[in-house]
Amino acid sequence: MSIVDFEKLTDHEPDQIPVIPSAPMANGDSIPTAFDPRQLRAGRLERLRAMMAEQGYAAVVLFDPYNQRYATGSRNMFGYFLRNSTRYIYVPLDGPVILFEYPGSAHVSTWLETIDEARTSKVVWSAVNQRDNLSSDPFGIEIAELMEEHGRGNRKIGLDRCALNLARSLEAQGLEVYDCMQDTLHCRRIKTPEEIACLAQSMAGAEAAVAEVEAAIKPGVTENDLFATLYGNIIRQGGEFIETRLLSSGPRTNPWFNEASDRVIRPGELVALDTDTIGCHGYYSDFSRTFHVGPGKPSAYQKSLYRMAYDQVHHNMGILKPGMSYREIAESAWKIPERFLDRRYPSIIHGVGMHGETPLVAHHMDFDRFSKDGILEPGMVVSVESYIGEVGAADGVKLEEEVLVTDTGIEKLSRYPFDEALLDREV
């Protein structure tokens, strides 16, 4: 049965939208899976405005589709607006939230209680020759008028996609323009209970899709066949899209980051995948598994790789607790054997929300290059990564788990089983 995404429905009045249902929780399971969509939207907007007050913003203008959805629950032609900043939402600290929509499509979002008003976008860049300063002056003038009305004399405004001509247009109107993307990501690091329910439902859909992939693995299918199985099931579960094509087999599992191809899978090989899925309700599911292709049993070398990846993930999950610094996590992490260091995964953990988010904790030898120190906090959701492969070898193993940081430790969101044959257990 598909999971319905009520944030996408346009034929409901807001007060008619039901609580999104879920199966009963397992005995002792503290992770919620049902939620009220109105409370989801209210909680996110409240967190965003709390960040704005803390950082001194009178308003922010959101071009990023993820931030737009976070602030309001509104989405429209998501893939298109990932590359075209032609739709934006004005969110004042105090005052009406105004959607500046692509012409003719405001009805997609105006039913939402979080949208107070809809206007037509002033920066519709539908052709290359329109992407110039001609569109920026009307944009700057209109936003400045709104700031004058709602800003109470505060001239500080944030843009999450700080396009140069738009920033200059706002500055020409006397506004103080700041890039607010890092502030919005920092705000989003702590998940509300409703967001955790969304993440749990999204994970359930991704796990169902991976189960179909595992069942389809056999000699003669291609990587693209399996990726199509994964993608099709994600869509049927109410998901939106998969950010990467990370599904590879045989010698293409080492090094990691080869994307799905027309390679035909053969007996005795490994198949590895990373879900990287924007699932139902717009929330990310991010776990990885590696499978053995029968008939026959995995080699001793394949089992040794798998055991190391399994141990790395479980050791690193075991050390996580609220209050740890990111640097402490890096220093306490599982020690990668020397011959596998060159092909280590870039991060130990990374944040999960509407996509891969903050924080990113790199290995201790990479920490100062890729990470900024911080504190692990209750309400964060992170994925714990492992890739084990060595230069000159044929095989590599990718494993990953997604967990919620609680007041006392962690709770797993991903529950897909590991490959018993590769763990050398009785099947």
C-alpha positions as CSV (number, residue, x, y, z in Angstrom):
1,M,0.0,0.0,0.0
2,S,1.4,3.4,-1.0
3,I,2.0,6.1,1.6
4,V,-0.1,9.2,0.7
5,D,1.7,12.6,0.9
6,F,-1.0,15.0,2.1
7,E,1.4,17.9,1.6
8,K,0.9,17.4,-2.1
9,L,-2.9,17.4,-2.2
10,T,-4.6,20.5,-3.5
11,D,-8.2,19.5,-3.1
12,H,-8.4,19.7,0.7
13,E,-9.0,22.7,2.9
14,P,-6.3,22.8,5.6
15,D,-8.6,22.0,8.5
16,Q,-9.9,18.9,6.6
17,I,-6.5,17.2,6.3
18,P,-6.4,14.1,8.5
19,V,-3.6,12.9,10.6
20,I,-1.4,10.8,8.4
21,P,-1.8,7.2,9.5
22,S,0.7,4.5,10.1
23,A,0.9,0.9,11.2
24,P,0.9,0.3,15.0
25,M,4.3,0.8,16.5
26,A,6.3,-2.3,17.5
27,N,6.3,-3.1,21.2
28,G,8.8,-0.8,22.9
29,D,9.4,1.3,19.8
30,S,9.6,5.0,20.8
31,I,9.9,6.4,17.3
32,P,6.6,7.9,16.2
33,T,5.2,7.1,12.7
34,A,2.0,9.1,12.7
35,F,1.8,12.9,12.6
36,D,-0.5,15.9,12.1
37,P,0.6,17.7,8.8
38,R,-0.5,21.1,10.3
39,Q,1.6,20.6,13.3
40,L,4.5,19.5,11.1
41,R,4.4,22.7,9.2
42,A,3.8,24.9,12.3
43,G,6.7,23.4,14.1
44,R,9.1,23.9,11.3
45,L,8.1,27.5,10.7
46,E,8.4,28.2,14.4
47,R,12.0,26.9,14.4
48,L,12.8,29.0,11.3
49,R,11.5,32.1,12.9
50,A,13.3,31.4,16.2
51,M,16.6,31.2,14.2
52,M,15.7,34.5,12.4
53,A,15.2,36.2,15.8
54,E,18.4,34.9,17.1
55,Q,20.4,36.0,14.0
56,G,18.7,39.4,13.8
57,Y,16.9,38.9,10.4
58,A,13.8,41.0,9.7
59,A,13.0,38.6,6.9
60,V,14.4,35.8,4.7
61,V,13.8,35.1,1.0
62,L,13.9,31.4,0.3
63,F,14.8,30.2,-3.2
64,D,15.9,26.7,-2.2
65,P,13.0,24.2,-2.7
66,Y,14.0,22.3,0.4
67,N,13.9,25.5,2.6
68,Q,10.6,26.5,1.0
69,R,9.1,23.2,1.9
70,Y,10.6,23.3,5.4
71,A,9.1,26.8,6.0
72,T,5.7,26.2,4.5
73,G,5.1,22.7,3.3
74,S,4.8,24.1,-0.2
75,R,6.4,22.4,-3.2
76,N,6.0,22.9,-6.9
77,M,7.9,21.3,-9.9
78,F,10.7,20.4,-7.4
79,G,13.3,19.3,-9.8
80,Y,12.8,22.3,-12.0
81,F,13.3,24.7,-9.2
82,L,16.4,23.0,-8.0
83,R,18.1,24.5,-11.0
84,N,16.0,27.6,-11.6
85,S,15.7,30.2,-8.9
86,T,12.4,31.5,-10.3
87,R,10.2,30.8,-7.3
88,Y,10.7,32.3,-3.9
89,I,9.0,32.7,-0.6
90,Y,9.2,35.8,1.6
91,V,9.2,35.0,5.3
92,P,9.2,37.9,7.7
93,L,9.9,37.6,11.4
94,D,6.6,39.2,11.9
95,G,4.0,39.5,9.2
96,P,2.5,37.5,6.3
97,V,4.4,34.7,4.5
98,I,4.2,35.5,0.8
99,L,4.7,33.0,-2.0
100,F,6.1,34.4,-5.3
101,E,5.1,31.7,-7.6
102,Y,5.8,30.6,-11.2
103,P,3.0,32.1,-13.4
104,G,-0.2,30.1,-13.4
105,S,0.7,27.6,-10.6
106,A,-0.2,29.4,-7.3
107,H,-3.2,27.1,-6.8
108,V,-0.8,24.3,-6.0
109,S,0.1,25.9,-2.6
110,T,-2.5,28.5,-1.7
111,W,-4.6,26.0,0.2
112,L,-1.8,25.8,2.8
113,E,-2.4,27.6,6.1
114,T,1.3,28.7,6.1
115,I,0.9,30.7,2.9
116,D,-0.8,34.0,3.6
117,E,-0.6,35.5,0.1
118,A,0.5,34.5,-3.4
119,R,2.0,36.8,-6.0
120,T,3.7,36.2,-9.4
121,S,7.4,35.9,-9.3
122,K,9.4,38.9,-10.5
123,V,12.4,36.7,-11.6
124,V,10.9,34.2,-14.1
125,W,14.1,33.2,-15.9
126,S,12.6,30.9,-18.5
127,A,15.2,31.8,-21.2
128,V,18.8,32.6,-21.1
129,N,18.3,36.1,-22.4
130,Q,16.0,36.9,-19.5
131,R,18.7,36.1,-16.9
132,D,20.1,39.6,-16.5
133,N,19.6,42.7,-14.4
134,L,16.2,43.5,-16.0
135,S,14.4,41.2,-13.6
136,S,16.3,42.2,-10.5
137,D,15.1,45.8,-10.0
138,P,11.4,44.9,-9.7
139,F,12.4,42.1,-7.4
140,G,14.4,44.5,-5.1
141,I,11.8,47.2,-5.1
142,E,9.0,44.8,-4.1
143,I,10.9,43.1,-1.3
144,A,12.1,46.4,0.0
145,E,8.5,47.6,0.2
146,L,7.6,44.5,2.2
147,M,10.6,45.1,4.5
148,E,9.4,48.7,5.0
149,E,6.0,47.4,6.0
150,H,7.0,44.5,8.3
151,G,10.6,45.1,9.3
152,R,10.1,47.7,12.1
153,G,13.1,49.5,10.9
154,N,15.3,46.4,10.7
155,R,17.0,46.3,7.3
156,K,18.7,42.9,7.6
157,I,17.5,40.3,5.1
158,G,18.7,36.8,4.3
159,L,18.8,35.0,0.9
160,D,19.5,31.3,0.9
161,R,20.6,31.4,-2.7
162,C,22.5,34.7,-2.8
163,A,22.5,35.5,-6.5
164,L,24.7,38.5,-7.2
165,N,22.3,40.5,-9.2
166,L,19.4,40.0,-6.7
167,A,21.6,40.8,-3.7
168,R,22.7,44.0,-5.5
169,S,19.1,44.9,-6.3
170,L,18.2,44.6,-2.6
171,E,21.3,46.6,-1.5
172,A,20.3,49.3,-4.0
173,Q,17.1,49.7,-2.0
174,G,19.1,50.1,1.2
175,L,18.7,46.6,2.6
176,E,21.5,44.7,4.4
177,V,21.8,41.4,2.5
178,Y,23.3,38.2,4.1
179,D,23.6,34.6,2.8
180,C,21.4,32.7,5.2
181,M,21.8,29.2,3.9
182,Q,24.1,28.0,6.8
183,D,21.7,29.6,9.3
184,T,18.7,27.7,7.8
185,L,20.7,24.4,7.8
186,H,21.7,24.9,11.4
187,C,18.1,25.6,12.3
188,R,17.0,22.4,10.6
189,R,19.6,20.2,12.4
190,I,17.1,19.4,15.3
191,K,14.1,17.5,14.1
192,T,10.6,18.0,15.6
193,P,8.6,14.9,16.6
194,E,6.6,15.2,13.4
195,E,9.7,15.3,11.3
196,I,10.9,12.2,13.0
197,A,7.7,10.5,12.0
198,C,8.2,11.6,8.4
199,L,11.7,10.2,8.5
200,A,10.4,6.9,9.8
201,Q,7.7,6.6,7.1
202,S,10.2,7.5,4.4
203,M,12.6,4.9,5.7
204,A,9.9,2.2,5.6
205,G,9.3,3.0,2.0
206,A,13.0,2.8,1.1
207,E,13.4,-0.5,3.0
208,A,10.5,-1.9,1.0
209,A,12.2,-0.8,-2.2
210,V,15.5,-2.4,-1.2
211,A,13.8,-5.6,-0.4
212,E,12.5,-5.7,-4.0
213,V,16.0,-5.0,-5.3
214,E,17.5,-7.8,-3.1
215,A,14.8,-10.2,-4.4
216,A,15.7,-9.3,-8.0
217,I,19.4,-9.8,-7.7
218,K,20.5,-12.8,-9.9
219,P,23.0,-13.5,-12.7
220,G,22.0,-11.8,-15.9
221,V,20.3,-8.7,-14.7
222,T,22.0,-5.4,-15.1
223,E,22.8,-2.7,-12.6
224,N,20.3,-0.5,-14.4
225,D,17.6,-3.2,-14.0
226,L,18.1,-3.1,-10.3
227,F,18.2,0.6,-10.1
228,A,14.9,0.8,-12.0
229,T,13.4,-1.6,-9.4
230,L,14.7,0.6,-6.6
231,Y,13.4,3.9,-8.2
232,G,10.0,2.5,-9.2
233,N,9.3,1.2,-5.7
234,I,10.3,4.5,-4.2
235,I,7.8,6.3,-6.4
236,R,5.1,3.8,-5.6
237,Q,5.8,4.4,-1.9
238,G,5.0,8.1,-2.3
239,G,8.7,9.1,-2.6
240,E,10.0,11.8,-4.9
241,F,13.4,11.0,-6.4
242,I,16.8,9.5,-5.7
243,E,19.7,11.9,-5.5
244,T,22.4,9.5,-6.8
245,R,22.6,6.3,-8.9
246,L,24.9,4.6,-6.4
247,L,24.3,0.9,-7.3
248,S,27.3,-1.1,-8.6
249,S,28.4,-4.7,-8.9
250,G,31.5,-6.8,-9.1
251,P,34.7,-4.8,-9.9
252,R,32.6,-1.6,-10.1
253,T,32.1,-1.8,-6.3
254,N,35.8,-0.7,-5.8
255,P,36.4,2.2,-5.6
256,W,33.0,3.5,-4.4
257,F,30.9,6.1,-6.2
258,N,30.5,4.3,-9.5
259,E,26.9,4.8,-10.6
260,A,24.5,2.3,-12.1
261,S,25.3,1.1,-15.6
262,D,24.3,-1.5,-18.1
263,R,26.9,-4.0,-16.7
264,V,25.5,-7.5,-16.4
265,I,25.8,-9.1,-13.0
266,R,27.5,-12.5,-12.6
267,P,27.5,-15.2,-10.0
268,G,29.8,-14.8,-7.0
269,E,29.9,-11.0,-7.2
270,L,28.9,-8.3,-4.8
271,V,26.1,-5.8,-5.4
272,A,26.3,-2.6,-3.3
273,L,23.8,0.3,-3.1
274,D,23.2,3.5,-1.3
275,T,19.5,4.6,-1.1
276,D,20.0,8.5,-1.0
277,T,16.3,8.8,-1.4
278,I,14.0,11.9,-1.1
279,G,11.1,9.8,0.1
280,C,7.5,10.4,1.1
281,H,6.7,13.8,2.7
282,G,10.0,15.1,1.2
283,Y,12.2,13.4,3.8
284,Y,15.5,11.6,3.2
285,S,16.2,7.9,3.7
286,D,19.9,7.1,3.6
287,F,21.2,3.6,4.3
288,S,23.5,1.3,2.4
289,R,23.7,-2.5,1.9
290,T,25.9,-4.9,0.0
291,F,24.6,-8.3,-1.2
292,H,26.2,-11.5,-2.5
293,V,25.1,-12.8,-5.9
294,G,24.4,-16.6,-5.8
295,P,24.5,-19.4,-6.5
296,G,27.3,-20.4,-4.3
297,K,28.9,-18.8,-1.2
298,P,30.9,-15.6,-0.7
299,S,34.6,-15.9,-0.7
300,A,36.7,-15.5,2.5
301,Y,37.9,-12.2,1.2
302,Q,34.4,-10.9,0.5
303,K,33.3,-12.0,4.0
304,S,36.3,-10.2,5.6
305,L,35.5,-6.9,3.9
306,Y,31.9,-7.2,5.0
307,R,32.8,-8.0,8.6
308,M,35.1,-4.9,8.7
309,A,32.4,-2.6,7.3
310,Y,29.8,-4.1,9.7
311,D,32.2,-3.6,12.7
312,Q,33.0,-0.1,11.6
313,V,29.3,0.9,11.5
314,H,28.4,-0.8,14.7
315,H,31.4,0.6,16.6
316,N,30.7,4.1,15.5
317,M,27.0,3.8,16.3
318,G,28.0,2.5,19.7
319,I,30.1,5.6,20.6
320,L,27.4,8.2,19.7
321,K,25.8,10.0,22.6
322,P,24.4,13.5,23.1
323,G,27.0,16.0,24.2
324,M,29.9,14.5,22.3
325,S,31.9,17.0,20.2
326,Y,32.3,16.2,16.5
327,R,36.1,16.0,17.0
328,E,35.6,13.5,19.9
329,I,33.5,11.4,17.5
330,A,36.3,11.5,14.9
331,E,39.0,10.6,17.5
332,S,36.9,7.7,19.0
333,A,35.8,6.2,15.7
334,W,36.7,2.7,14.5
335,K,40.3,2.6,13.3
336,I,40.5,1.7,9.6
337,P,43.3,-0.8,8.8
338,E,46.2,0.9,6.9
339,R,45.6,-0.8,3.6
340,F,42.0,0.4,3.4
341,L,42.7,4.1,4.4
342,D,43.2,5.4,0.8
343,R,39.6,4.5,0.0
344,R,37.9,5.4,3.2
345,Y,34.5,7.0,3.0
346,P,34.7,10.8,3.3
347,S,32.6,11.0,6.5
348,I,32.0,9.0,9.7
349,I,28.5,10.5,10.1
350,H,26.4,13.1,8.4
351,G,23.1,14.7,9.1
352,V,19.8,13.6,7.6
353,G,16.6,15.5,7.2
354,M,15.1,16.7,3.9
355,H,18.4,15.7,2.3
356,G,21.9,15.0,3.5
357,E,22.3,17.8,6.1
358,T,24.5,19.2,8.8
359,P,26.7,18.0,10.6
360,L,29.4,16.2,8.6
361,V,32.0,14.6,10.7
362,A,35.1,13.5,8.8
363,H,37.7,11.0,9.9
364,H,40.3,12.4,12.4
365,M,43.0,12.8,9.7
366,D,40.5,14.8,7.5
367,F,38.7,16.6,10.2
368,D,40.2,20.1,9.9
369,R,39.8,20.0,6.1
370,F,36.1,18.9,5.9
371,S,34.5,19.5,9.3
372,K,33.7,22.2,11.8
373,D,33.4,21.3,15.4
374,G,30.1,21.2,17.2
375,I,28.0,19.1,19.6
376,L,25.9,16.1,18.9
377,E,22.4,16.9,20.2
378,P,19.1,15.1,20.9
379,G,16.8,15.4,18.0
380,M,19.5,15.1,15.4
381,V,19.2,12.3,12.8
382,V,22.5,11.1,11.3
383,S,23.7,8.3,9.0
384,V,26.7,6.3,10.1
385,E,28.9,5.4,7.1
386,S,31.3,2.7,6.1
387,Y,33.1,1.8,2.9
388,I,35.8,-0.9,2.9
389,G,37.9,-1.4,-0.2
390,E,41.6,-1.4,-1.0
391,V,43.6,-0.3,-4.0
392,G,44.1,-3.1,-6.5
393,A,41.3,-5.4,-5.3
394,A,38.2,-6.4,-7.1
395,D,35.6,-6.0,-4.3
396,G,34.4,-3.3,-2.0
397,V,31.6,-3.2,0.7
398,K,29.3,-0.3,1.5
399,L,27.2,-0.3,4.6
400,E,25.4,2.5,6.4
401,E,22.7,3.0,9.1
402,E,20.4,5.9,9.9
403,V,19.9,6.7,13.6
404,L,18.1,9.2,15.8
405,V,20.1,10.8,18.6
406,T,18.1,10.6,21.8
407,D,18.6,12.0,25.3
408,T,20.6,8.9,26.3
409,G,22.1,7.5,23.0
410,I,20.7,6.6,19.7
411,E,17.8,4.7,18.2
412,K,17.9,3.1,14.8
413,L,15.7,4.3,12.0
414,S,17.0,1.9,9.4
415,R,16.2,-1.7,10.2
416,Y,17.0,-3.5,7.0
417,P,18.8,-6.9,7.8
418,F,22.4,-7.5,6.9
419,D,23.5,-10.3,4.6
420,E,23.8,-13.4,6.7
421,A,26.0,-15.2,4.2
422,L,28.5,-12.4,4.1
423,L,28.5,-12.3,7.9
424,D,29.3,-16.1,7.8
425,R,26.2,-16.9,9.7
426,E,23.9,-19.8,9.1
427,V,21.3,-18.8,6.5
